[in-house]
Amino acid sequence: MYRYNPSESIFAGMTRAQKQQALTNAQQALLDLMSGEKGVTFSYTQGDGTRSVTYQQTSMSDLRMLIRQLQADLGVISRPRRPARFRW
């Protein structure tokens, strides 16, 4: 059986305060994406024509996984979600 060990986490070198700040930032980023506050492509007009800027969008599923991992490290949840395994 898999037992979650925070000392083996990818966040093992971070202080509790750093993990808490990272969790807050990740949760805010997810809220911004879900509410449409953060755009991905912006267009604007300058004197010599129209310009557009495109930013890479982080997927919501990636943010959710990051949030669960940080929550597990902080003890908010007991462990991150295990990968799905299929048995035949």
N, C-alpha and C positions, 0 to 999 in steps of 0.2 A: 504494500500500500504506500502511496506517495504521501510524504509528510512535508509540508511547506516549511522551509527554513529561511528566514529573512537574511541571515548572514551569507547566504549563497545567492541572493538576489542581485540583479543588475544595479540596484540602488544601494548596495551594501556599504559603500564608502561615504554616503551622504549622512549628514546629521538629521535628527528628527525635524528640526526647524526647516531645513532645506527640502526634505520630503514633503512636509506640510505645505510649503510654498509652491512646490511643483504640483501637488494635488490641487491646490486652489487655482493655479494657472491653467491646468488641464481641464478642470471643471468649467472655468470661465470660457475657455476656447470652445468647448463642446456647446455650452449655452449660446455663444455668439454664432456658431455655425447653425445650430438648430433654429434659432430665432431669425436668421437671415441678416444679422447685424454685420457680419464680415462677408464682404464680397470677394469674388474671385477674379473677375474681369471688370476693369473700369475704363471708360472712354471719356475723353475731354477734348475740347477744341482749342487750338492755338491759332495765332495769326496766319500760319502757313498751312493749316489743315487739321484734320482730326487725328488724334493719337489714342492708343489704347495700351493699357498695362495689364498683364495677367500675372496673378500670384498662384503658387501651387496650393491646392486645398488638401488639407489632411483629412483623411476619411474619418467619419464618425465612429466606425467600428474600431479603428486604431486608437482613437482617443478613449473609447470605452475600455479597451484592454489596458491602456496605460493607467487609467483611473483605478481600475480594479487591482492592478499590481501595486500601485502606491497605497491604496487602502489596506491591502493585505500586509504590506510592510509596516504600516502604522498601527495595525491591529484593529482597524475599523471593521473589517470582515475577517473571517477565520482563515481564508486562503483564496487565492485567485482561482478562477474557473479552470478546471482541468480540460485538456483537449478531449474532444469526443472520440471515443473508440468504438469500433463496430466489431461485434463478435458474430461469427457465422456458425 
